[in-house]
Amino acid sequence: MTTSKMTLRAALLGALALAGCGDDIDPPADCTESGTACTWLGVTGEIGFTKDGRSRSDTTVYWTMDTLFARDGVTWFIDWNNHLVRKVTPDGNVRSVVGWNDPVFPGDGNESDPSLERSAEGSPGSEVQLNHPTDLHEMPDGQVLLMAWHNHKLRSIDPATGNVRILAGAGVGYRGDGGPLDKALFRQPSRLAVDEAQNIFILDQGNLRIRRIDAATQTISLVAGNGMGGFAGDGGPATAASLKFQTGSNPEPDGGLAYHQNALYIADSLNNRIRKVDLATGVITTIAGTGEMGYSGDGGSALAAALYNPRDLEIGPDGDLYIADTNNGAVRALNLTTGVIRTVVGNGTIGQATADSCPTDEMTLHRTMGIDFDPAGNLFVSDSLNSRIVKVVL
């Protein structure tokens, strides 16, 4: 571990009150009983970098961000502050796919031959530097989309070759609506979602907008957001609405997207709300959150509930909308039929994890940045500042 990482870890641990369901760190577990949560990847209480080849329970990472369970049985995850996309291989060991195997500094692409990533074949992932990737999504053909957040680009990974291509993004800024992808500019695009027609929705965080890549024409267009930070526009055109995410040169990754039944769901992070865009009408509405920061409302209407900086969104196997309620250290679920919200894991506080296995309502999480489901319907939470991935048996 580098000196800077050690210093950051000491500061982090010193600033947090120990909390959890046990006084000591429990032995590693792989929970199977309903209502339990356990550390699935990472070493509880540690941040750092373990080189490839170690088991997932013996690999130290530096803040997790997202997980993907691919159809071929491979699990992908983002080792965010190590600037890596990594896999858990069938033998349970960890291997890096994109990024330097011994990360020191962030970068942007293949610096020895920048043209490779824009070629049809792409560049070997081990030669592509990244700067804080944030989101993964598998396409029907098996290609894995990668949101390269601080590189201001959308990349694609070929699992068969490990090669990486740039799909969209020519640099930082705002440009390209109505035009080709290679001319488009983004500013810290953080999250993505894909519909049945393989149109790709991009949360263009720094530009305070949601944009769409049309699969048929390979052009980009505006879906939501007027570029002005704030809260406005409910009941009207989504393109005229105000959204609010962290901006500036060095924000945190903000926002979240999920697509379901011709609707796009947006975690409007700094507005502490979840909003819905009806893609048939283009109208935006709020479906969860009062706008006030807090943790309340379970068992009642989501419109009367308090959220605190929600981020990643996923549609669960039960059809509910799952919300990474980041600054509440929780994951909550919204029944899209009844409008009722509930907590599925977390206790409403953030802190340093002190146990590997807990009942879901006692598990202490520290800023849940990402969520995903495995084929069996288990929820996996990127317990980001605890530098681990937590498995939740619902």
Number of C-alpha atoms within 10 A of each C-alpha: 11 10 8 9 15 13 11 13 18 11 11 14 15 11 11 13 11 14 18 22 19 15 10 11 15 15 9 17 13 18 20 14 11 12 15 20 30 26 27 22 26 26 21 25 18 20 23 20 19 18 14 17 16 15 18 24 20 16 21 24 27 25 25 27 29 28 27 22 20 18 13 8 13 14 18 23 25 29 27 22 23 25 26 30 26 20 23 22 16 10 9 16 16 25 20 23 24 26 26 21 20 14 16 11 12 18 18 16 27 21 12 9 11 13 14 20 22 16 12 10 13 20 25 20 25 18 19 25 22 26 21 26 32 29 27 26 22 17 15 10 7 15 16 20 23 27 25 27 23 25 25 27 26 25 22 25 24 18 15 8 13 16 21 32 25 25 17 23 25 19 16 17 15 16 17 19 17 15 14 16 22 16 15 22 22 29 26 33 33 31 31 27 24 21 16 11 9 14 17 20 24 25 29 27 28 27 25 26 28 26 22 22 22 17 14 9 12 17 19 25 16 18 21 25 26 20 20 15 20 17 15 18 19 17 13 15 18 28 20 18 23 21 30 26 23 19 17 10 10 10 13 15 24 28 30 28 26 23 23 15 9 12 18 23 25 28 29 28 25 23 24 24 29 28 22 23 25 17 15 8 11 17 20 27 19 20 19 23 26 18 22 15 18 17 20 18 18 17 13 14 18 27 18 17 24 22 31 25 25 32 30 31 29 24 20 16 14 8 14 18 20 24 30 31 30 28 22 25 27 32 27 23 25 25 16 14 8 10 16 20 26 19 22 19 29 24 19 22 17 25 20 23 29 21 22 25 27 22 18 23 17 18 29 27 32 24 26 31 31 28 26 21 19 17 11 8 14 18 23 24 31 29 29 25 24 30 28 33 30 29 26 29 22 15
